């Protein structure tokens, strides 16, 4: 199992707008295609203008296939267009993680 940890640093004044856009136009599409949402968070301390979400994949090939299918979905293209127009995302960081043998998530 692999976990993708994605951190978006947002314009603090656009955080609420971005979360509303994500919930209305992206969450359903990502849930359909990516399938295993482990968690979706906003930061409370440190860099407080961040959104963090974690998705689980059976393998790297599974991740590639799922993300390719999502990229081909017209609903994802619509979200991407609206996301660019909103201009809230300042930075995206993506990390792929493998759990240790003693991790509760496997």
WOCOR-V580146 format. One record per pair of residues at least 24 apart in sequence whose C-alpha atoms are under 10 Angstrom apart, sorted by the first residue. I is the first residue (numbers start at 1). J is the second residue. If there is no record, write none. Layout:
{{I:J} {I:J}}
//
This chain:
{{1:56} {1:57} {1:58} {1:59} {1:60} {1:62} {1:97} {1:98} {1:99} {1:105} {1:106} {2:55} {2:56} {2:57} {2:58} {2:59} {2:60} {2:62} {2:63} {2:96} {2:97} {2:98} {2:99} {2:105} {2:106} {3:36} {3:37} {3:38} {3:54} {3:55} {3:56} {3:57} {3:58} {3:59} {3:60} {3:63} {3:95} {3:96} {3:97} {3:98} {3:99} {3:105} {3:106} {4:37} {4:38} {4:53} {4:54} {4:55} {4:56} {4:57} {4:63} {4:94} {4:95} {4:96} {4:97} {4:98} {5:38} {5:39} {5:40} {5:52} {5:53} {5:54} {5:55} {5:56} {5:93} {5:94} {5:95} {5:96} {5:97} {6:40} {6:51} {6:52} {6:53} {6:54} {6:55} {6:92} {6:93} {6:94} {6:95} {6:96} {7:41} {7:42} {7:43} {7:50} {7:51} {7:52} {7:53} {7:54} {7:91} {7:92} {7:93} {7:94} {7:95} {8:42} {8:49} {8:50} {8:51} {8:52} {8:53} {8:88} {8:89} {8:90} {8:91} {8:92} {8:93} {8:94} {9:43} {9:47} {9:48} {9:49} {9:50} {9:51} {9:52} {9:88} {9:89} {9:90} {9:91} {9:92} {9:93} {10:47} {10:48} {10:49} {10:50} {10:51} {10:87} {10:88} {10:89} {10:90} {10:91} {10:92} {11:49} {11:50} {11:87} {11:88} {11:89} {11:90} {11:91} {12:47} {12:48} {12:49} {12:50} {12:88} {12:89} {12:90} {13:49} {13:88} {14:49} {14:86} {14:87} {14:88} {14:89} {15:42} {15:48} {15:49} {15:50} {15:51} {15:88} {15:89} {16:88} {17:83} {17:86} {17:88} {18:51} {18:82} {18:83} {18:86} {18:87} {18:88} {18:89} {19:51} {21:79} {21:82} {21:83} {21:86} {22:79} {22:80} {22:82} {22:83} {24:79} {25:75} {25:76} {25:77} {25:78} {25:79} {25:80} {25:82} {25:83} {26:75} {26:76} {26:77} {26:78} {26:79} {26:80} {26:83} {27:76} {27:79} {28:75} {28:76} {29:70} {29:71} {29:73} {29:74} {29:75} {29:76} {29:79} {30:55} {30:66} {30:67} {30:69} {30:70} {30:71} {30:73} {30:75} {30:76} {31:55} {31:70} {32:66} {32:69} {32:70} {33:63} {33:65} {33:66} {33:67} {33:68} {33:69} {33:70} {33:71} {33:73} {34:62} {34:63} {34:64} {34:65} {34:66} {34:67} {34:68} {34:69} {34:70} {35:66} {38:105} {49:89} {49:90} {50:89} {50:90} {50:91} {50:92} {51:89} {51:92} {52:92} {52:93} {52:94} {53:94} {54:94} {54:95} {54:96} {54:97} {55:96} {56:96} {56:97} {56:98} {56:105} {56:106} {57:96} {58:106} {59:98} {60:96}}
//
